[in-house]
Amino acid sequence: MARVGSERVRRRPTRAGVVLDPNMIIDAALRLIEAPGGNALTVRRLGVELGADPSAIYRYFRDLDALLLAIADRLIGDSLAGFEAGPDWLVSLRELGERVHRSMLKHPRLVQLRSTRFTAGPNELRADDIGIGLLLSAGFAGSDAVRHFRDFIDTALALATMDAAELTPSQQQTEDRALAAAYASLPAEEYPHLAAVRGDLPQVTASAFPGVLDKLIDALSRAAPGAG
């Protein structure tokens, strides 16, 4: 991702007297991405934020895309902070999924990037190593461990992407009112099954993540070699 290792970059002070490093650039880029009013990240604005010539960024990252992948890898690392796999592989796998989901919701403007791209960075590799290791410890063969972890993590990422969709308060209120009105006026003769569960229909708008996570954990528990 980085153009060259940070220790080999000629670390020159910026015009503001600050010596850049990759982490400093990532911090500044995150501030711009999460700025009020929308993502403001451009190389020019990043240079202003750092008090450096924009071209200085290219001494650390080959282009803006490489910087974005480095940011994504940093966020994966943040989500793993303090995590240690315990003796119960199902409990640890659940925690891993929950950490991924929370991290995605914390940075909603980066969910599309994180759910569709591989960073190939050290933190993503560590997360994959942990997850696949948990499944191997449960007795799954290598190919099955890889396949199950892919399904598990992609589901967590996809649901987090849906949950992180940014609606304005006005949009959310309009949507809630429209759904409430639609549910209240359902004619039983036309929609008999929906009318029968009318009082439970508001659950449709709740996050599916907790329930799907339960189902995934249960399915893996049953599929593990030696299970019941």
Backbone bond lengths (Angstrom), bond angles and torsions (degrees), N, CA, C in turn:
res aa  C-N    CA-C-N  psi(-1)  N-CA   C-N-CA  omega(-1)  CA-C   N-CA-C  phi
1 M - - - 1.454 - - 1.521 111.29 -
2 A 1.318 116.70 -54.99 1.453 119.18 177.78 1.513 108.76 -71.15
3 R 1.292 115.18 149.16 1.450 118.52 -178.18 1.506 111.64 -64.23
4 V 1.310 116.02 -43.75 1.462 121.79 174.68 1.516 107.18 -144.06
5 G 1.315 116.83 160.67 1.461 120.20 177.50 1.510 110.95 -58.66
6 S 1.327 116.13 141.58 1.463 119.96 -174.09 1.518 111.97 -60.46
7 E 1.327 116.21 -30.41 1.447 117.17 -178.27 1.524 112.67 -71.97
8 R 1.350 116.94 -14.59 1.463 120.22 -178.84 1.528 112.78 -101.43
9 V 1.340 116.54 -5.34 1.455 119.77 179.10 1.527 109.81 -76.31
10 R 1.319 115.20 139.57 1.469 118.62 175.74 1.516 107.87 -73.02
11 R 1.299 116.64 107.00 1.455 121.38 -172.54 1.524 109.62 -86.20
12 R 1.319 114.97 92.14 1.455 120.80 -179.42 1.523 109.68 -96.58
13 P 1.320 117.87 142.67 1.467 119.57 175.90 1.525 110.46 -64.08
14 T 1.345 116.22 145.72 1.455 120.52 173.78 1.526 108.49 -77.06
15 R 1.337 114.97 176.55 1.462 117.41 179.88 1.529 111.77 -65.35
16 A 1.362 115.71 -17.37 1.461 119.51 176.09 1.526 111.35 -89.81
17 G 1.338 116.72 2.84 1.447 120.99 178.28 1.506 114.47 84.98
18 V 1.348 117.41 10.31 1.462 121.93 -178.92 1.521 109.49 -96.36
19 V 1.315 116.50 135.99 1.459 121.13 176.12 1.526 107.81 -92.43
20 L 1.323 117.25 119.74 1.459 121.79 -176.41 1.522 111.59 -76.60
21 D 1.332 114.89 155.31 1.454 121.57 167.61 1.527 106.55 -149.81
22 P 1.332 118.89 164.81 1.470 120.40 -175.46 1.522 113.52 -55.96
23 N 1.335 118.27 -41.72 1.458 119.95 -178.67 1.518 112.58 -64.27
24 M 1.321 116.73 -36.58 1.456 120.76 177.91 1.526 110.42 -64.59
25 I 1.321 116.01 -40.46 1.464 120.72 179.25 1.524 110.20 -66.68
26 I 1.321 117.21 -42.21 1.467 121.34 178.41 1.530 110.11 -62.30
27 D 1.330 117.75 -43.45 1.467 121.43 178.69 1.533 110.74 -58.71
28 A 1.325 115.95 -45.97 1.464 120.35 -178.42 1.527 110.66 -66.44
29 A 1.324 116.68 -40.51 1.461 120.26 179.56 1.524 110.89 -63.61
30 L 1.330 117.06 -40.63 1.471 120.43 177.49 1.527 111.34 -62.10
31 R 1.324 117.05 -39.30 1.468 119.69 178.41 1.528 110.46 -61.14
32 L 1.314 116.41 -41.28 1.469 120.33 -179.42 1.528 110.81 -70.05
33 I 1.319 117.09 -40.89 1.466 120.49 179.58 1.520 110.82 -61.64
34 E 1.324 116.73 -38.48 1.460 121.32 -174.35 1.523 112.49 -99.59
35 A 1.319 116.38 15.65 1.462 120.49 -179.41 1.530 110.32 -65.47
36 P 1.337 117.74 145.48 1.467 120.20 176.27 1.526 110.39 -56.49
37 G 1.312 115.09 139.26 1.459 119.00 178.87 1.509 114.29 95.88
38 G 1.326 118.03 -10.30 1.463 119.49 177.23 1.514 112.46 126.01
39 N 1.319 114.36 164.96 1.461 122.40 -179.16 1.525 110.35 -57.86
40 A 1.328 116.29 120.05 1.466 120.96 -177.98 1.523 111.64 -112.67
41 L 1.322 117.33 18.82 1.466 119.37 -175.08 1.519 112.20 -78.11
42 T 1.300 115.66 118.09 1.463 124.56 166.05 1.516 105.79 -139.94
43 V 1.308 116.88 161.33 1.460 119.57 178.79 1.522 110.25 -62.51
44 R 1.333 117.12 -38.84 1.461 119.69 -179.56 1.523 110.85 -63.70
45 R 1.327 116.80 -46.72 1.467 119.79 179.88 1.519 111.22 -66.73
46 L 1.318 116.54 -33.39 1.454 119.57 177.75 1.522 110.31 -64.55
47 G 1.315 116.26 -39.57 1.459 119.56 176.56 1.521 111.74 -61.00
48 V 1.333 115.67 -41.70 1.471 120.20 178.37 1.525 109.75 -63.87
49 E 1.315 116.61 -44.70 1.467 121.45 -179.20 1.520 111.65 -59.52
50 L 1.336 115.90 -36.36 1.466 121.01 -177.16 1.525 112.72 -90.70
51 G 1.333 116.41 -9.27 1.461 119.27 -174.96 1.512 111.84 67.32
52 A 1.356 115.43 36.87 1.463 120.69 -176.25 1.518 109.66 -134.54
53 D 1.319 115.63 160.04 1.452 119.85 171.38 1.530 108.01 -64.37
54 P 1.329 118.50 133.07 1.472 119.98 -178.40 1.521 114.05 -52.77
55 S 1.321 116.36 -32.28 1.466 119.24 -178.18 1.529 112.02 -64.82
56 A 1.346 117.13 -18.22 1.464 119.72 -179.79 1.525 111.09 -65.18
57 I 1.335 116.66 -25.12 1.471 120.56 -179.99 1.523 110.01 -60.35
58 Y 1.323 116.17 -34.47 1.467 120.25 -174.50 1.525 113.07 -74.20
59 R 1.316 117.37 -6.01 1.457 118.98 172.14 1.527 111.09 -77.98
60 Y 1.328 116.06 -15.46 1.463 120.52 -177.52 1.529 112.60 -114.77
61 F 1.335 117.26 -31.10 1.463 122.22 179.67 1.524 108.68 -134.44
62 R 1.307 116.17 136.39 1.474 118.51 -173.33 1.525 112.45 -65.86
63 D 1.366 117.08 -30.06 1.464 121.09 178.20 1.523 108.22 -163.32
64 L 1.323 115.73 -179.36 1.457 120.16 -177.28 1.528 111.61 -65.55
65 D 1.320 116.75 -33.98 1.458 119.71 179.18 1.526 110.82 -63.62
66 A 1.318 116.76 -41.89 1.467 120.29 177.91 1.528 110.55 -62.42
67 L 1.316 117.04 -37.24 1.461 120.65 177.25 1.528 110.32 -65.03
68 L 1.320 117.37 -42.61 1.462 120.46 179.40 1.529 111.43 -62.41
69 L 1.314 117.10 -39.78 1.463 120.05 177.89 1.529 110.90 -66.70
70 A 1.319 116.59 -35.46 1.468 119.74 176.74 1.526 110.66 -66.78
71 I 1.334 116.61 -36.98 1.466 120.36 176.29 1.524 109.80 -63.52
72 A 1.333 116.33 -45.84 1.466 120.33 179.51 1.523 110.92 -59.39
73 D 1.329 116.42 -40.80 1.457 119.46 179.88 1.521 110.90 -67.36
74 R 1.325 117.23 -36.86 1.473 121.13 176.16 1.523 110.26 -59.81
75 L 1.337 116.90 -43.62 1.457 120.42 -177.73 1.524 111.58 -67.32
76 I 1.323 116.78 -33.50 1.466 119.67 173.92 1.521 109.25 -62.62
77 G 1.325 116.05 -44.09 1.458 120.16 177.87 1.513 112.18 -60.23
78 D 1.349 116.42 -41.68 1.465 120.27 178.09 1.530 110.68 -60.86
79 S 1.336 115.91 -39.05 1.466 119.15 -178.27 1.527 112.12 -68.08
80 L 1.326 116.73 -23.28 1.471 120.89 -179.10 1.523 112.75 -91.64
81 A 1.314 117.35 -5.96 1.468 120.66 -175.71 1.520 111.11 -56.33
82 G 1.321 116.34 123.98 1.454 121.59 178.50 1.514 114.90 81.60
83 F 1.336 117.39 -0.89 1.460 119.61 -178.22 1.522 111.01 -81.20
84 E 1.318 115.46 133.01 1.457 121.23 173.77 1.518 108.13 -137.07
85 A 1.310 116.22 127.59 1.459 119.93 178.97 1.522 109.63 -65.09
86 G 1.325 116.29 130.95 1.455 120.98 179.93 1.521 112.09 -96.90
87 P 1.314 117.66 -173.14 1.461 120.80 -176.62 1.524 113.72 -70.81
88 D 1.339 117.21 -23.59 1.459 120.73 179.89 1.532 108.21 -96.29
89 W 1.330 116.67 107.89 1.458 120.07 -174.60 1.518 112.53 -64.53
90 L 1.328 118.22 -30.79 1.461 120.90 179.60 1.532 111.13 -69.34
91 V 1.321 116.47 -41.94 1.465 120.73 177.92 1.537 110.17 -63.04
92 S 1.318 116.38 -43.64 1.461 120.61 -179.27 1.524 111.40 -66.89
93 L 1.330 117.15 -39.74 1.463 120.67 179.00 1.520 110.70 -65.55
94 R 1.329 116.68 -39.91 1.459 120.13 176.73 1.535 110.68 -61.49
95 E 1.330 115.86 -44.99 1.468 118.71 179.69 1.523 110.98 -61.76
96 L 1.326 116.33 -38.95 1.462 119.92 179.02 1.527 110.19 -61.21
97 G 1.332 116.84 -46.00 1.457 120.27 178.66 1.510 112.44 -62.12
98 E 1.326 117.07 -41.56 1.464 121.27 179.32 1.525 111.35 -65.19
99 R 1.321 116.46 -38.02 1.459 119.90 178.85 1.529 110.90 -64.98
100 V 1.315 116.72 -41.86 1.465 120.89 178.05 1.531 109.51 -60.66
101 H 1.313 116.39 -47.38 1.467 121.07 -178.40 1.525 111.09 -60.88
102 R 1.331 117.76 -47.08 1.466 120.98 179.90 1.518 111.39 -61.60
103 S 1.313 116.41 -41.43 1.458 120.27 -178.57 1.527 111.30 -64.06
104 M 1.323 116.18 -39.85 1.465 120.00 179.25 1.530 110.53 -64.43
105 L 1.325 117.36 -42.53 1.461 120.58 -179.19 1.526 111.52 -67.69
106 K 1.316 116.10 -28.22 1.469 120.28 -179.49 1.525 111.45 -70.64
107 H 1.330 116.81 -25.06 1.470 121.26 -177.97 1.530 109.06 -130.64
108 P 1.334 117.34 69.39 1.468 120.98 -171.87 1.525 114.77 -62.83
109 R 1.328 118.13 -26.16 1.464 118.75 -177.94 1.528 112.97 -77.35
110 L 1.312 115.85 -4.88 1.464 119.42 179.51 1.529 112.51 -113.55
111 V 1.338 116.80 7.66 1.466 118.30 -175.14 1.525 112.07 -66.04
112 Q 1.328 117.62 -38.26 1.461 119.54 -178.74 1.527 110.69 -63.55
113 L 1.318 116.11 -44.54 1.462 120.61 176.94 1.521 110.90 -59.75
114 R 1.320 116.69 -48.05 1.461 120.66 -173.52 1.527 112.53 -71.49
115 S 1.323 117.37 -26.58 1.461 119.23 -178.00 1.528 112.99 -88.03
116 T 1.328 117.57 -10.90 1.468 119.32 -175.77 1.525 114.49 -120.98
117 R 1.325 118.02 -12.06 1.464 120.29 -174.90 1.525 111.32 -117.47
118 F 1.319 115.67 148.60 1.462 122.15 170.82 1.529 107.72 -97.21
119 T 1.321 117.21 129.05 1.461 118.79 179.54 1.521 111.61 -82.60
120 A 1.342 117.20 -26.64 1.468 122.39 -173.84 1.525 111.04 57.52
121 G 1.330 116.31 19.27 1.460 120.68 179.90 1.509 111.97 -90.20
122 P 1.317 117.18 171.73 1.466 120.95 -175.41 1.521 113.65 -62.86
123 N 1.330 117.94 -33.35 1.458 119.27 -177.76 1.527 111.54 -75.25
124 E 1.323 117.11 -39.30 1.461 118.88 176.09 1.528 110.32 -65.10
125 L 1.309 116.76 -41.61 1.460 119.91 178.44 1.523 110.85 -63.02
126 R 1.333 117.20 -37.60 1.466 120.53 178.75 1.526 110.54 -66.98
127 A 1.344 116.76 -41.02 1.463 120.24 178.60 1.524 110.65 -62.65
128 D 1.338 116.39 -43.53 1.466 120.42 178.12 1.528 110.69 -63.68
129 D 1.325 115.85 -40.34 1.459 120.11 -179.77 1.524 110.82 -63.24
130 I 1.327 115.79 -41.18 1.464 120.19 179.19 1.523 110.38 -64.84
131 G 1.340 116.01 -50.32 1.454 120.03 -175.94 1.514 113.12 -63.15
132 I 1.317 116.31 -46.71 1.465 119.76 179.26 1.526 110.01 -67.50
133 G 1.323 116.73 -35.77 1.458 120.28 177.18 1.516 112.14 -61.28
134 L 1.339 117.33 -38.08 1.458 120.62 178.41 1.530 110.79 -63.30
135 L 1.316 116.08 -40.66 1.462 119.94 -179.65 1.525 111.38 -72.33
136 L 1.316 116.69 -35.70 1.465 119.01 174.94 1.521 110.34 -63.88
137 S 1.330 116.63 -38.37 1.463 120.07 -179.51 1.525 111.59 -65.89
138 A 1.357 115.87 -22.99 1.460 120.09 178.68 1.523 111.62 -82.74
139 G 1.338 116.96 -4.41 1.450 120.56 177.06 1.505 115.53 101.42
140 F 1.342 117.62 1.98 1.460 119.56 178.35 1.524 110.14 -68.74
141 A 1.332 116.54 143.97 1.460 120.88 173.30 1.520 109.01 -66.69
142 G 1.337 116.51 160.67 1.459 120.69 -175.72 1.513 113.92 -53.79
143 S 1.329 117.51 -49.37 1.468 120.34 -177.61 1.525 110.87 -64.61
144 D 1.328 117.09 -37.23 1.463 120.37 178.71 1.523 111.00 -69.99
145 A 1.315 117.05 -39.59 1.465 120.39 178.77 1.522 110.81 -60.76
146 V 1.333 116.36 -43.28 1.473 120.69 179.59 1.530 110.00 -65.03
147 R 1.322 116.49 -45.36 1.466 120.59 -177.91 1.521 111.34 -64.49
148 H 1.320 116.97 -45.25 1.465 119.78 -179.31 1.524 111.40 -66.08
149 F 1.331 117.01 -38.94 1.463 118.19 179.49 1.521 110.55 -67.81
150 R 1.322 117.24 -39.18 1.471 120.01 176.14 1.525 110.46 -57.49
151 D 1.326 116.67 -48.34 1.458 120.24 -179.33 1.526 110.90 -62.74
152 F 1.322 116.03 -40.69 1.464 121.45 -177.83 1.520 111.51 -65.14
153 I 1.322 116.38 -51.42 1.464 119.42 -174.15 1.514 111.44 -73.17
154 D 1.351 117.61 -35.72 1.463 119.42 178.35 1.525 111.30 -66.52
155 T 1.330 117.04 -35.49 1.460 119.90 176.48 1.523 110.66 -65.66
156 A 1.330 116.83 -43.69 1.466 120.19 178.39 1.526 110.95 -61.09
157 L 1.327 117.35 -42.41 1.459 121.46 -179.96 1.525 111.60 -66.70
158 A 1.338 116.52 -42.57 1.463 120.18 -178.39 1.528 111.49 -64.59
159 L 1.324 116.83 -44.15 1.458 119.90 -179.89 1.527 111.29 -68.12
160 A 1.324 116.39 -36.39 1.467 119.35 176.99 1.520 110.53 -64.99
161 T 1.328 117.29 -37.37 1.463 120.86 178.15 1.525 110.16 -61.72
162 M 1.322 116.93 -41.85 1.465 120.48 177.07 1.525 110.63 -64.98
163 D 1.330 117.15 -44.36 1.465 121.09 -176.84 1.531 111.96 -68.29
164 A 1.327 116.65 -26.05 1.466 119.86 -175.76 1.525 112.93 -88.56
165 A 1.328 117.02 0.34 1.465 119.31 179.70 1.524 109.22 -56.50
166 E 1.315 115.64 128.15 1.459 120.43 -175.13 1.528 111.20 -87.52
167 L 1.332 116.82 112.63 1.457 122.25 172.28 1.524 108.01 -109.12
168 T 1.316 115.86 140.66 1.458 118.34 174.74 1.530 108.17 -71.39
169 P 1.335 117.87 158.09 1.472 119.54 177.06 1.522 112.34 -53.81
170 S 1.337 116.09 -37.99 1.455 119.83 179.68 1.527 111.30 -65.69
171 Q 1.337 116.44 -43.06 1.466 120.07 177.86 1.526 111.10 -62.68
172 Q 1.337 116.90 -42.01 1.456 120.77 -179.42 1.521 111.31 -63.79
173 Q 1.335 116.40 -42.96 1.459 120.16 179.49 1.514 111.33 -64.62
174 T 1.341 116.04 -41.96 1.466 120.42 179.05 1.521 110.85 -62.74
175 E 1.323 115.81 -42.32 1.463 120.18 179.66 1.525 111.22 -65.67
176 D 1.317 117.41 -43.56 1.466 121.26 -179.79 1.527 111.13 -62.01
177 R 1.348 116.01 -43.66 1.471 119.63 -179.95 1.524 110.89 -64.87
178 A 1.343 116.28 -41.78 1.467 120.08 -178.58 1.526 111.04 -64.02
179 L 1.333 116.69 -42.08 1.459 120.24 179.87 1.527 111.25 -67.17
180 A 1.344 116.27 -42.44 1.463 119.78 179.84 1.523 110.80 -61.17
181 A 1.337 116.04 -42.01 1.464 120.05 179.49 1.525 111.15 -66.35
182 A 1.329 116.27 -40.56 1.464 119.96 -179.92 1.522 111.37 -64.96
183 Y 1.331 116.95 -43.45 1.462 120.48 -179.16 1.532 110.87 -66.36
184 A 1.342 116.63 -39.08 1.463 120.19 -176.34 1.520 112.17 -68.56
185 S 1.336 116.42 -26.85 1.462 119.28 -174.41 1.523 113.85 -104.60
186 L 1.327 117.97 13.83 1.459 120.46 -179.20 1.533 110.80 -63.20
187 P 1.326 118.45 120.19 1.467 119.40 176.14 1.528 110.53 -75.85
188 A 1.311 116.93 124.02 1.467 121.71 -175.53 1.516 112.35 -61.37
189 E 1.342 117.05 -31.59 1.457 118.65 -178.96 1.530 112.35 -71.15
190 E 1.320 117.12 -23.46 1.466 120.86 179.92 1.517 112.37 -96.32
191 Y 1.332 116.57 -36.39 1.461 121.76 -179.16 1.537 108.70 -127.37
192 P 1.318 117.56 69.13 1.474 119.26 -172.76 1.522 114.34 -62.11
193 H 1.329 117.08 -37.15 1.461 119.55 -176.61 1.525 111.40 -75.61
194 L 1.321 116.63 -39.57 1.460 119.40 177.04 1.530 110.68 -66.21
195 A 1.315 115.79 -39.32 1.463 119.21 179.38 1.526 110.75 -63.83
196 A 1.324 116.74 -33.16 1.462 120.64 -178.66 1.525 112.30 -68.11
197 V 1.322 116.85 -25.53 1.475 120.25 -179.05 1.528 110.32 -116.89
198 R 1.317 115.74 26.81 1.466 121.55 -175.23 1.529 112.37 -49.49
199 G 1.312 116.81 -43.66 1.464 120.24 -177.26 1.511 114.34 -68.49
200 D 1.325 117.41 -19.88 1.468 121.19 -178.84 1.521 113.31 -97.58
201 L 1.327 117.47 -7.61 1.464 120.33 -174.19 1.532 114.56 -62.48
202 P 1.343 120.36 -29.19 1.474 118.36 177.57 1.520 113.37 -57.10
203 Q 1.348 118.00 -19.91 1.463 119.93 177.25 1.527 112.07 -62.15
204 V 1.328 115.84 -19.75 1.468 119.95 -178.42 1.525 111.63 -57.74
205 T 1.325 116.72 -31.69 1.466 119.97 -176.78 1.526 113.23 -88.12
206 A 1.328 117.46 -6.18 1.471 119.98 178.80 1.524 109.70 -76.00
207 S 1.320 116.22 159.37 1.462 120.70 178.77 1.528 110.63 -62.47
208 A 1.321 115.20 134.98 1.467 120.29 177.20 1.524 111.76 -82.94
209 F 1.326 117.11 -8.55 1.459 119.91 -171.52 1.523 113.87 -58.45
210 P 1.336 120.64 -49.53 1.475 118.56 -177.58 1.523 112.66 -58.37
211 G 1.323 117.00 -45.34 1.452 119.90 -178.71 1.519 113.31 -67.23
212 V 1.336 116.06 -40.58 1.465 119.36 179.32 1.522 110.24 -68.43
213 L 1.334 116.73 -37.75 1.465 119.81 177.14 1.528 110.26 -60.75
214 D 1.331 116.59 -43.39 1.473 120.04 177.19 1.530 110.59 -57.89
215 K 1.318 116.49 -44.65 1.466 120.63 -177.95 1.521 111.76 -65.71
216 L 1.335 116.26 -40.00 1.460 119.84 179.16 1.534 110.96 -65.09
217 I 1.322 115.93 -46.28 1.468 120.10 179.64 1.522 110.08 -61.53
218 D 1.324 116.68 -43.08 1.459 120.20 179.59 1.529 111.15 -63.58
219 A 1.337 117.09 -42.50 1.463 120.61 -179.61 1.527 111.21 -64.16
220 L 1.324 116.58 -41.25 1.472 119.70 179.36 1.528 110.45 -68.07
221 S 1.329 116.64 -37.73 1.456 120.06 178.10 1.528 110.20 -59.78
222 R 1.338 116.15 -42.93 1.471 120.21 -178.71 1.519 112.12 -72.37
223 A 1.349 116.36 -29.73 1.461 119.88 -176.46 1.526 113.03 -84.81
224 A 1.332 117.25 -15.21 1.463 120.22 -176.91 1.515 111.10 -61.60
225 P 1.341 117.19 137.01 1.462 120.10 177.95 1.526 110.88 -54.04
226 G 1.318 115.43 132.22 1.451 120.11 179.13 1.512 113.89 88.81
227 A 1.354 118.03 -5.24 1.464 119.44 178.88 1.515 109.16 -69.62
228 G 1.373 115.07 138.23 1.460 122.85 174.84 1.475 110.75 8.36
